Amino acid sequence: MEGLIFDIKKYAIHDGPGIRTTIFLKGCPLHCPWCHNPEGIKPQPEIMLSPERCIHCEQCLHACERGALQRRSDVIALNREKCDRCGVCLDVCCSRAIEQVGRHITVEQAAEEIERDRVFYEESGGGVTLSGGEPLMQPQFTRALLKDCKKKGIHTVLDTCGYADPEILQEVSEFVDLFLFDVKIMDDEKHKHYTGVSNQQIFYNLRTLSENGKTIHIRIPIIPGITDDEGNIHMVGTFLAPLQHIDKISLLPYHRAWLMKHRKIKASNEPWIADTPSPVSLTRIQEVLETCRLNTSIGG
Amino acid sequence: MTERILRLRQKSITTQPYVSSERAQLLTEFYKKHLRENTSPPVTRALAFKYILEHKEIFIDDGELIVGERGPGPRGAPTYPELCCHTLQDLDILNSRKKTRFQVSDDARKTYETIIIPFWQGKTLREKLFNAMSEKWKDAFHAGIFTEFMEQRSPGHAIMDDKIYHKGLLQFKEEITRSRAQLDPKNDPQAQHKEQELRAMDIAADALISFARRHAEKARELMKTERDETRKTELATIAQICAHVPAQSPRNFWEALQMYWFIHLGVITELNVWDSFNPGRLDVNLYPFFKKDLADGSLTKESAVELLQCFWIKFNNQPAPPKVGVTEEQSATYQDFSLINTGGILKDGSDAVNELSFLILDVLEEMHMMMPSTCVQLSKYNPEDFLLQAVRVVKKGFGQPSFFNTDAIIQEFLRAGKTLRDARQGGPSGCVTISAFGKESCTLTGYMNWPKILEIALHDGKDPNTGIQLGTQTGDPQNFDNFGDLLEVYKKQLRYFVDLKIEGNSIIERLYAEHMPAPFMSLLTDDCISRGKDYHDGGPRYNVTYIQGVGMGTITDALSAIQYLVYDHKMLTMDDLLRALDTNFADDERVRQILLNVPPKYGNDDDYVDALARAVFDAYFEVLDGRDNTKGDKYRVNLLPTTAHIYFGQMTGATANGRKAGEPLSDGVSPSQGADHNGPTAVIKSVAKIDHLKTGGTLLNQKFLPDLLKDEAGLCNLAHLIRAYFRLNGHHIQFNVIDAQTLRDAQEYPDKYRDLIVRVAGYSDYFVDLGKDLQNEIISRTEQS
């Protein structure tokens, strides 16, 4: 069985306890304009350009039969409508200026990669984290991989947006030790507007997990102008307060480092450009959540 | 930090190192006026040592609690003309060079011109050494195949054990007397030789005792004019201490520190030994004094800290004596590699961490100085809170402490023939190489440039830089049928150069044994007294010799590129590759990009290339390990560069990993700069695939962005990372916690960053004092983020 992934990060220390290997699955049902992994949204491989690496050997221009690659004032450019992702340009590019994001990997290959860092999991109480994109968009692969990890005694974390068929979630959660669960916007219309989907399914899933005794680590992206208003935060707090088995709540402040990736893959959605939330505004958000008796930390 | 420490520390940090001609002048005076004919070499050396210590300036700085300087004052560096007599041109270079500058006064220059040079020129060990080397050896030396440690400094790398805390030099003298009494001239043809050696040790012991007593006198003299009553009392105590140690064993914490310091000064005054001298297990050795003094109220934790801080400053006051030429290139630093050990295990194998281990980490953190270096010996028996405390200091970003794997080191020792008892009490000496403390002469003899040897192998034994036939003729690489052929040719060239280096080393070992005995260092090292033999002549219980391999990452990646592109996937011909390398990629940027981007690189936990790292390591191990030296012991492998990876890089043409000619090689066993892109766990996995237990030391550098250590979880995970590396038998790891932006800023505005200390290779140094190449090399190391 194969999955489509776009990265494997080792020494991941912010995706659950200890030292972890995080596997990023490609494809997400949401299209949040602040998404810090924009290359994880589309459920297909994509071409990524890094013009600063190009040495202008022009081999790619000659290789592309569809004329999808052009040179525009010294910079290589890709016409994504003409491109059929045949991959010829990838083979001739010597400087990694053209790369493919997204590759297929079998469960066995993924398991082998995970196994390589076992000594670090054992020393640190770490393990594997499946993230994305949205791992539940590839439920069979995700389930098979998590099952394999549990069989080998490796701690598992599933990082999810929560938008999934409850049955699928149920089948997978059997092999998950800890959920990293995003809570973004409480107002459903606003949620639909920004992420493209309703939040009803998400919150239903979150409640179910909580009722079923799964350990959950809530993560709230703090996106100035979208999620950070006091009204939203207060509603988040009210919603979370009665839930059981929430071991931790983290605020993930918006930052701009991802914008470069957004440009490189020419993601279709408009990026949300904002300033990084100030420490003062983060403290204020923490205070609002404290009124709901929720302790939070910043980052991770 | 008390006002006293602030002041002394500031002085130590800001004083420009300078050349002191005092030692050279006294030595010359002794040889000219006081040396009787037919005095044996050891006795000559001992008498010279005594003459220097009885006549040199005695310096006690205002407020000092630990006293004694090698030069006339802090940062004054003596010279050793009997080893290497600097020319006037050398002195002018020292005085004017931008990095590791030594101020040379007109007086010192004049003394050199009129007294030192006329007497020593033609008589130095350096000249004897070069005269004795073959033309082939010299060609290889000048081409940057290997360096030679002994051409300006003498074998050292010695570490003190606990014996000076139990017995004074008077007791050492008694042992010497007993050993002399047991000599048997009738049956032992070496008896006369031993008698001379032992007599020399006896004189050397007296020399240090009188040196200490001169400090007692000086303290009493200062008391007469001292108006401050508190200081007067301190001077009175100093006078008492210096009258007691090192003749007698120390009775308290303060005396123990002063005892070590006198011993240290003795060793580094006798000869210009590599890596100065090392206190070794300071926490373990001082703990009984600490405990007793705290219990009887004569010491508080605060006063212990202040004494330790005074002790720290003493090390920083002694820059490595001036080096020139290739020796400077391979070790371009004021750092003199004194290493303080904390942690590890006791003689009985149990956890050695005590209260002082923690206190030493506090002192290290607060002092924030380049010298001395401090390391943590980490055993599986050591508690987690100790490791975490050490990691908190690492977070401060000045590269200290470094971490050594005690459990692996013990296995390394046992493999090299040490007893379990000696193994448990040993550890790393100055840089990363292990030594049985107080019982070993572990001699590092020079660096070996592996990538250059591959370059020679790809050119039929010729150096493409000069056209000189340096190695043996092994054929045109275009005729090699497969990668295995190439590897065999590399091994042939490697064997040739290792043989050449050992041939030279054997001569040099005898030159030191014959002309440069070190009776003072000998009497400190078991079993020189009982054997009646010198430190340089097989007197110590163990006498391991090393030739340090350099460029592991570079050569591994170069071989990977050749195997992958030329043989396995036929994407390049050997002809294309050689042309690109020989022209330094002038018209082949595309080839360079392929070399950089396509083949697997060491440091990513990729078995394809890591197998080649093993092959490179095994090849070196096979040609070197177990070879005989002239002192009855063996050669062993260790992998570290100091700054030789910069110098060797300058001497090596373009390499098949896409590195341009002249650029630095990789350092230690670290991956090539920027070649590892899978994070620190992948680096550790790759590096652990070589068998560290078969070495006497390897060096792994890691650069971390401060963000990774911003919270407690980050610190804990770094601690776990170290534990995991050590579980895989890694030998040593050290960290720079700093971002490239800061380093670039420091390069541009050095005045803003005078105090920025970074980890170079087994030691720390001021970033702004490093050469530009080395600065760039550190910036280019992969940042784990």
Chai-1 contact restraints between the chains, C-beta under 6 A:
chainA,res_idxA,chainB,res_idxB,connection_type,confidence,min_distance_angstrom,max_distance_angstrom,comment,restraint_id
A,K10,B,N678,contact,1.0,0.0,6.0,A-B,restraint_1
A,K10,B,G679,contact,1.0,0.0,6.0,A-B,restraint_2
A,K10,B,T681,contact,1.0,0.0,6.0,A-B,restraint_3
A,K10,B,A682,contact,1.0,0.0,6.0,A-B,restraint_4
A,Y11,B,G679,contact,1.0,0.0,6.0,A-B,restraint_5
A,Y11,B,P680,contact,1.0,0.0,6.0,A-B,restraint_6
A,Y11,B,T681,contact,1.0,0.0,6.0,A-B,restraint_7
A,I13,B,N717,contact,1.0,0.0,6.0,A-B,restraint_8
A,I19,B,N717,contact,1.0,0.0,6.0,A-B,restraint_9
A,I19,B,H720,contact,1.0,0.0,6.0,A-B,restraint_10
A,I55,B,E589,contact,1.0,0.0,6.0,A-B,restraint_11
A,I55,B,Q593,contact,1.0,0.0,6.0,A-B,restraint_12
A,C57,B,R590,contact,1.0,0.0,6.0,A-B,restraint_13
A,C94,B,R590,contact,1.0,0.0,6.0,A-B,restraint_14
A,C94,B,Q593,contact,1.0,0.0,6.0,A-B,restraint_15
A,C94,B,I594,contact,1.0,0.0,6.0,A-B,restraint_16
A,S95,B,Q593,contact,1.0,0.0,6.0,A-B,restraint_17
A,R96,B,N597,contact,1.0,0.0,6.0,A-B,restraint_18
A,R116,B,D605,contact,1.0,0.0,6.0,A-B,restraint_19
A,D117,B,T681,contact,1.0,0.0,6.0,A-B,restraint_20
A,V119,B,A724,contact,1.0,0.0,6.0,A-B,restraint_21
A,V119,B,R727,contact,1.0,0.0,6.0,A-B,restraint_22
A,F120,B,T681,contact,1.0,0.0,6.0,A-B,restraint_23
A,F120,B,A724,contact,1.0,0.0,6.0,A-B,restraint_24
A,E123,B,H720,contact,1.0,0.0,6.0,A-B,restraint_25
A,E123,B,R723,contact,1.0,0.0,6.0,A-B,restraint_26
A,E123,B,A724,contact,1.0,0.0,6.0,A-B,restraint_27
A,S124,B,N717,contact,1.0,0.0,6.0,A-B,restraint_28
A,S124,B,H720,contact,1.0,0.0,6.0,A-B,restraint_29
